[in-house]
Each structure stands twice: as structure tokens, then as C-alpha cells.
Amino acid sequence: MEYIDYYKILGITKNASEKDIKKAYRKLARKYHPDVNPNDLQAEQKFKTINEANEVLGNLEKRKKYDRYGKDWQQAGAYEKAGSTRQNSRRGQQYTGDFGGGGFSDFFGEMFGGETDDRFSNKGRIKFRGQDFNAELRLQLPDVYKAHKQTLTVNGKNIRITIPAGIENGQTIKIKGHGGAGRNGGPNGDLYITFSVSNKTPFKRVGSSLYKTVDIGLYTALLGGDLTVDTFDGKAKVKVRPETQNGTTVKLKGKGFPIYKKEGHFGDLFITYNIKMPTNISSREKELFKELAAINK
């Protein structure tokens, strides 16, 4: 795992106080917050790195481990356990040195005086998995109607991924091996991408189903007729039945949203009718409505 200088990230020195850390973090968090930098993945990754630095340096115990073990601070428990076991087997041999920036291999070299032991030699030393990365990708609903490729910049590297059709808001996918580098030949961590999907369309989405309200005229509702409605990717003709009531819902099969990981399969579109009353009616129309009212008495 590469060494990440959290002090440098926050722009502070190693003797910074807790107050200094909070002040530096808040200033940078405001600058790189996703709401201030929409759709800027580099700013978003910077914001996550700033949060990571604050999480470590803002926690007294984590900061102590980070200051002592450097890039290997997350494996501090493993080092201390291994050291304790070895010390017991050697009946009291003491180690009072500091890891500093040397890391795992230097620690065992000093502790065991260069003895050959397959468990701790270059050949047999413990492998550590790389750190997982997390990122958020902001999209609009039309962006996830069809599968497409997109290039992301994560930790300074460009990664080209395929965004599947039908991905949902809040859903997370894993890109294997694109996290932090492993240590001592260990595997890389993974990249987890969480999707934030905004919907500014006239459709309401629930899973693969879409819902929409459509206005129809009074005469069409009474007498029936053909109606052309907008679907998510085009238009469709709907036959309105005579005497359709306000609030009636009809289903357009297969005109909804793509079903995730099922290519060529779609949910349904549900249309709810909103009957619009006529306005500015003529004198003749009023007379006809009066006749209709009299007939219905």
C-alpha cells in the first residue's frame, strides 16, 4: 500500500493540535464538497481523501498508530501480535524500537537480527490486501436507461467501466482489483462505486416500473378514442375506452424501465388519466349540456 501523507493532505504539521486538524478539515471539506463541485469526480475523490485523513488524524488512537507505523498503520494489530508471539518464544527478548517509515520488513529484521525464518523472510512474509476505495457517481435517469461506457478518474488513474442499464439510485457495484495496491504480494483492494441517480423527468420510477399522469379531454373520456402518449424513449398509441373515469390507470406492457442485468427485458409503464374539463364553452355547448342534464334527471 502506498504511503498517504494525511498531514500533507490537510496542509498541517505533525504537531498540529486537535483544533488545528478540525479547522483544516472544515476548510477543505467546504472547498471540495460534491454539492459545490457537481459531476467533478476528481473533486469528489479529493473530498473522500480529505475525509479519510480527518478520520485517521481526528481519532487519537488511529493517529498514534499512523504516527508510529506509517503506511502500515492499519496492520498494527498484526505486527504487535506477531511480535508478542515471537518474543514469548525467545523467552523474554525485548524490542523497544519504533517502526518509523520502515514498515513490516524492517521491523522483523531488527527484531530477529537477520535470522532466516520462512514465516517472516521475503519468501514467506505475511501478505496484506490493499485498501478498498469508495466513490460516488452522479447521473440523471436517462443516463441509466441504456448501458454505456464511462471513464472515471480514481486516485489519479483513469478507469473505463460499463454502466449497466437499469442501475438504481443508491446501488453500489464492485470493480475488482481497482482499489489500493496490496502489500508483500497481496491482492489489490476493490473499488466500490455508489450511484446517485437524479430524476427530473415526468416519470416516476419504482424499480423497473414507470408511472405517469396524462391529461385527456372530457369528450375523449366520455366517447372513447385514440390517444398518443409519450413513453420514456418514444411514443405509444393508447385506446381510451368510452366512459373512462378520472383517475383510471392503464398498463402499457414492456414500456417501462430496463430490468437490471436482464438485457432486452423491460418493466411496464402505468398511465393514469386526468380528465380536463373544457373551458370557454360556447352558448350552443351550454345549451347542449343543459339538454344532457335534463335527460339525466
N, C-alpha and C positions, 0 to 999 in steps of 0.2 A: 504494500500500500504506500503510495507516495505521501511524503510528509506535507501536511497542510498547516501553514503558519497562521493560526487563528488570531494571534495578536496583530499580525500584519493585515489580515482581512478587516479587522475592526479599527486599524490605524492607531493602536495603543502600544505601550511598552509593557514588558513583562512584570513590572512592579506597579501596574495600574491598579487602582482601588476598585472595589465593587461598584462604587458610584461612577467612576470613570467608564467602566465597562457598560453600564446601563445607558449612560449618556451617549456613548459612541454608537451603541446598537440602535437606539431610537432614531438617531440622526440618519444613519444609513438605511434603516428599515423604511423610513418615510420616503427616502430618495428612490429606492428600488422596488417599492411595493407594486404588485401587479395591477392594482387599480390606477396607479399613476403611469404605468407603462404597459397598457393593454397590448396583447399579442406580441410582446417582445420577450422571446424565450431566453435571450442572454441576460436581460434584466431579471427575469424570473428565476434563473439559475443562480444569479448573484444574490438575490433575496434569500434563496434557500441556504446558500453557503453562509450568509450573514447570520441566519437563524441557527445554523449548526454551530458556528463559532460562539454565539451567545449561549447556546445550550450547554456547551462544554465549559467556557470560561466563567459563565454566570453561576455555575454549580461548584461549590467549594471542593467536594470530593473529586469530581471529574477533573477540575483544574489541577489538583495536586498530582493526579495520575498523569495528566498530559504534560505537566512541567517535568515530571520525573522520568517518564518512559518515552517521551517524544511521539514519533509516528506510531509506536506500538502501544499507546496508552490503553487501547481497548482490550489488549491481551494481557493486561497487568495481572489479572487473576491467575491466568495460566502460568505466567512466569513465576509468580510467587509460590504457587502450588508446586511447580516443578522444582524450584529452588529449595523449598522446605523438605520435599521428599528426598532430594539428593543430600541435603545437609544431614538429615537423620541417618542416612545410610553410611555417611562418613564419620558418624559419632562426634558431632559437635563442631565440625569445621564451620567457621563463621565467614559470612560475606557482608561487608558493610559499605560496598561501593555504590555508585549511582549509575543508572543506565545511561543518563545523558542522552545524546543523539545517536549513540552507537547501536542500540537496538538489541534484539534477541541473541544473535550470534556472538557479539562482543561480550554479553553478559555471561554466557556459558564458557567462553574462552578464558575470562578472568577467573571465574568461579572454580573451574576444574583444572586449571593450569595446563590446558592444552592436551589433556588425556584423550585418547581415542575411545569414543563411545558411540555406537551406531545410532543411539536414540537422539543424540544431540550434535552429531557431526553434520557436515554439509549433506552427506548422503542420507542420513536418517532423521534430520531435524524436523520439527513439527511444521506442518503446512497450515496456513491460515487463509480462509476465504476472504475475498475482497469485500469492501463495504457496498451495500446496496444504495443506489441513487433513486430519488423520487423527484418527479417533475409533473407539472400540470400543463395541459394543452387546452387552450380555449378555442372553441369552434362554434359556428352557427348551425342550426338544424339542417339547412340544405347541404352543409359540408359533409354530413354523415349519411346522406341519402344514397350515395354511391361510394363504393370502395375506391380509394385513391392513395397515391403515394405522397409522402411529405418528408422534407428534410428538416431535422431538428438539430440544434447545436446544444450539446450537453457536455459540461465540463471541458469546453474547448474543442470537442470533437463533433464532426458532422455525422449524424446517423440518419439513414434513409429508411423509413418504415412504411408499411402499408396500413392505412386506417380502414378497418373493415366497415362495410355498410351496416347500418343499424346499431352502431355503438350508442350506449345510453349515457345520459348525464350522470356523472359521479362514478362511472365504471372505470376500473383500473385494469390495464393489461401489463404483462411482464415481457421485457425484451431481454432474453437470457444472455449473460456474459458482457453486458454493456455498462456494468457498474464499475466500482473501483478495482484496481489491479490486485490480484492475490499476492500473498507473501510466501516466500520459500517454495515457490512452485505450486501454491494453492490456486484454486479456481477463482476467476473474476467474480465480482458480485453482479447483481442483476439491476436493470433499470425498470422502475415501475412508473408508468405514465397514467395519470388520472385525467379523465376527460371532463371538461366543463362545457356543456352544450347549451347555448342560449337559444331561445325560441322567440323570434319576432314575426312569425308567420300567423295567418288567421286560423291555423290548425292547432288543435290541442293534441298532444301526443301522450298516449299511455301504452308503454311497451311498443308493440308493432301496430297498434290501432290508432287511427286518426279520427278526430271529431271536428265538425264544422257546422256552423249555423248558416242557413241560406234563406234569403228573403224570396217569397213568392207572392204574386198578386192575388187579390181576393177572387177574381174571376177564374184564375187557374185553379185555385183551391176548390172552388165550387164545381166547376165544369170538368176539371182534369185537363191534361195536356202534356206536351213535351217541355222539358227544362234542361238547359245546358249548364253544368256546374263545373267550377274549377277544382281539379284534383291537385295533388302535390306536384305532379310532373306533367300536367296537361289538362285536358277537358274530358268530360263524360256526359252522355245524354241520360236523363232520368225521366221515366214516365210517371207523371203525377196522377194519382187516382182521383176520380170525382169525389167531392165532399170530404176532401182531406182536412183534418182538424189542425189547428195551430199547435205546434209542439210535436207533431208527428215526426218520428225518426225512421229513416230507411237506411239499409246497409248496402254499400257498394263493395262487393266481394273482390278482394285482391287489389284494391286501390289505396290501401293503407301504406305503412312504412315497411321497409325491408326487415325481415326476420334475421337477427344476428347469427352469423355463421351458417346460414342456410341460403346459399346463393340462388336467386330466382324465385324465392318464396316471399310473399308479402302478406301483411295483415289486411284488415278491412277498413274502409272509410265509412263513418257513420254521419249522415246528413240529417240535421234537424231543421224542419220548416218553421219559418217565422212569417206568418201571414201579414202582409202590409195592407192596411186599409186605404182605399182610394181617397184622394184629396181633390179639392177644386172641381167637384162634380157639377155637371150642368143641370139646368132646370128639368130637362127631359129625363135625365138619370134619376133625379129626385122623385119625379112622378112615378117612374118605374119601380123604384124602391118602395114607394108608398103602396103601389099596387101589390107588390110582393108581401108587404107587411099585412095588408088587408086579407090576402089569401091565406096567410098563416094563422090568422086569428081563429 
